[in-house]
Amino acid sequence: MLTYALVVFAIAAVGGMLLASHVLRGKLAPWALSIGHALLGATGLVMLVYIVLQGAAAGRVTAALGLLVVAALGGFYLASLHLRGRIAPKAVVFIHAGVAVTGFLTLLSAVLA
């Protein structure tokens, strides 16, 4: 199941790159893309929570979960801006992406270990 969570996050990351490309061009992204990105991220988080609650997860999986939860909180803020029709500050987008990528790479290291 850990590998499935990694794949879900990888697909969400592709959507995130598309969203970021809109913001970097000063445009609002399509809502469908935002919702898809959020749903994939939430699905991955639910999968990781389930794995961690089973007690069979390595410390890296728990660390990845923590990082990805922080990224999700940033994503909620970005979504709130989108809801109000505002283009997100580029710095916030980069911080959100950086934390998410760090969480993803932490999860990848757990899968490959």
N, C-alpha and C positions, 0 to 999 in steps of 0.2 A: 504494500500500500504506500510505502514511502516513495517508491519510484513513481507511482501514479501522482502523488502530490507534487513531486518535482516537475512532472510533465505539465500538470495544470498550471503551476507557477510559471513555467517557461512560456506557455501560450499566453498567459496574462501579461508577461513581460513584453511580448511582441505588441500586444494591444497598447501597453504603456508607452512603448517607443512611438507608436503612431500618435497617441494623445500628446506626447511631449513635442512631437514635430509640429503639431498644430499650434501649441502654445508658443513655441520658439519663433513661429512665423506671425505671432500676434493675432491668432484666430481662435475661436471657440471650436472644439472638436464636436463631431456628431454625437448626439445623445446615445445612440445605439452602441457606439464604440465605448463610451464611458460606462454604460450599464454592463456591457459584456466584460470589460476589464474588471469592474467591481465584483461581478458575480463569480468570475474565475478566481479572483483573489480570495473572496469569501469561502469558496469551495475548498481551495487549498488550505486555508486556515482551519476550517472545520475538520478536514482530514488530519492535519497535524495535531490539533487538540485531541482528537480521538486516539491517535497513536501515542501521544504523551500520557494521556489518562490511563491507557492500558498498562503503563509502567515499563514497557519494553524498549523505550526510546533511549538512545545514547544522549549524553549531555549536549552534544552538538545539535541534536534535533530540538531540544528544549531551547537552546540559545537561538536557533534559527526561528523558532516560533516567536520568541520574544522580539526579535528584530522585525519580523514580518508583521507583528501586531502593531509595533511602533509605526511601521510604514503604512499600515492600514489607517491608523489615526490621522496621519498626514493626508492620506487619500480622502478621508471624510472631509477634512478641511478644504481640499482642492475641489471636491464635489460640491461643497456648499457655495464656493465661489462660482462654480459653473451654473448652479441653480439660479444664482442671482444675475447671471449673464455677464459676469466679470471674467476677464482673462487672468489666470493665475500668475503670480510673480514667478519669474524664471528661477530665482533662488530656491523657492519652496519646491518647485518641480524637481530641481536637481537634488535637493536634500531627500525628498520622498524617494526618488529613483535610487540614490546612493544607498539609503538604508535598505530598500527592497533588494537591490543587487547583492548587498552584503549578506542579507538573510538567505537569499537564494544560493549564493556560493557556500555559505555555511551548511545549508541543507545538502547541497551537492557533495560536499566533503564527507558528510555523514553517510550518504548513499554509496559513495565510492570506497569508504573505509571497510 
